[in-house]
Amino acid sequence: MSLFCGTACRRKSFLCYRLLSTFVTKTRYLFELKEDDDACKKAQQTGAFYLFHSLAPLLQKSEHQYLAPKHSLLELERLLGKLGQDTQRIEDSVLIGCSEQQEAWFALDLGLNSSSSINASLQKSEMEKELKGSFIELRKALFQLNVKDASLLSTAQALLHWHGAHQFCSRSGQPTKKNMAGSKRMCPSNEIIYYPQMAPVVITLVSDGTRCLLARQSSFPKGMYSALAGFCDIGESVEEAVRREVAEEVGLEVERLKYTASQHWPFPNSSLMIACHATVKPGQTEIQVNLRELEAAAWFSYDEVATALRRNKRYTQQQSEAFAFWLPPKLAIAHQLIKEWVEKPTCSTLPV
């Protein structure tokens, strides 16, 4: 009996103390920082900070791409001191992730009036000179960043933007206060808690079996066509939103669809892009463009789309604009949808 108990205890001990995966360890660590202000403040001591000015990230040019420099807490404190700023404004930073070694990453916007300091925003030119970089609008720089930096800076910009837009309680009108990590804001007067949110958007690549439908808005760069996209209405399922958007924008009825992936998109106010493939009913392919929504829409053949994808690999956005037709850059989920269609043009779909 004692031998059995000893074996069972050792097994239990092994199960309890087994090594967690890196992903689980990071997730649990970030959860702790979001829930415990003291732990988050301690993490700042050994963490790294990405700097912004009026929602534009600090970037440094390196050949054909941008790099996002990180700064330690000590470096940030020295910078603020040199510029005559109170280090208390570091409390306005937001947690955006961590490394596998549990180095916490934060984002801080020095171009906005601080909620924790009486000092106003810092001058952009003064900051750039001191930091040997440039504050560049994220939308313009996004496709010249590596995948890691693009994801981190998108998260950071979206979170900083949300905090800037939720300074006051919608119920009481009183100022709200963020927790140390910036994962929520609370109204001290009524204890209502506000959490950052994303708006769901469906983005759909429509096909008739041999061609795919691409469209453009007047705001798109010259010559760029993409998949159809639109916000989900309240009460809609993803399937219903896809059917409505396709009908509204190009006057077609979707017969079958298939979900493929999702992506956070920080513009204009943080959206969750839900990517789907869809097919239209046979013989019903005549496009009726809704000019309130789109500038143009057309069917493109497999060869046309495959050629445009190959062109995207060789040229920057500025160079691509010289062509009559080009596609969204690689980091955009629309690019993934189009690439999937080219690689598997007859992929199976599910009925709506």
C-alpha positions, 0 to 999 in steps of 0.5 A: 500500500505504501509503495503504491501511495509513494508512486502515486504521489510522485506521479502527482508531483510530476504532473503538478510541476511539469514544465509548461510550454513557452506559450502558456508561460508567457500567457500566464505571465501577461495575465498576472501583469494585467491583474496585478499593478504591483507586478506590472510596475516591477516588470517595468524595471526590467522591461522595454518601451516602444515610444510614440508621438501622437500615435506615430511610432518611433522608427529608424530606417535600415535599408529597405525597411523600418526598425522599431527601437526599444528603450529601457526604463533607465534610458526613458527616465534619462530622456524625460529628465533631459527634456524637463519632463516628469518621470511620472508620465511613464505610468501612461504606458500600456503593456503590449506583450513580452519575450520568451524570457519574460521581458515585458514590452510597453508602449508610451505616447509622449506626444499626448497630454499626460494624464499623470503629469501636469506637463504637456506633450513633448515637441516631436522634432526635439524628441526625434533629434534626441532619439535619432529616429523619426515618428512615422504614421503607422499606416505609411510604415506598416508594410515596411516593418518585420512581422513582429514589429508590425504586430506589436506596433499595431497592438500598441497604437490601437491600445493607446488610441482606445485609452485616448478616446475613453478618458471619461465614463459614459455613465457618470461623465467623470474621469476614468483611471487605467490600471497599470498595464492598460488592460482596462479603465475604471470609473472611480465614482461608480466602479464601472470597468471598461475594456478595450474592444475591436469591431468585427469586420468581414473581408471576403474574396468572392469567386465564380469558380474560375475568376475572383472578384476584386474591388477598390475604394477611392481612398485606396492607393492608385491601382490597388484592388482588394477583397470586399470588406465591411463591418458586421451589424449588431445582431448579425452572424459572420455568414449573414454579414458576408451575404449582406456586404456582397449584396450591398457592394456588388449586387451578387448573392453568395451561395457558399462560404468558408472561414479561413483566418482572422487578423487584428487591424488597427485602422481606423479604430481597431478592427478584427478582420474575419477572412472568408472565401465565398462563391456566387450562384452559377450564372449570376455573376453580373456586377452592379457596383454600389458607388456609395461604397466602391469606386470600381469592382471587376472579375479577374482571371487566375493568370491576372491575379497570379501575375499581380502576386508575383509582381508584389514580391518584387516591388514596393508599394510606390513602385507597384502604383506604376502598374494598372493593377496590384494587390495589398501587401503581404502583411494584409490578410487580403493578400493571404486570401488572394494567395490562397485562392491562387494556390487552391482555386477550387478549394471546398466551401461550406453552404451559407 
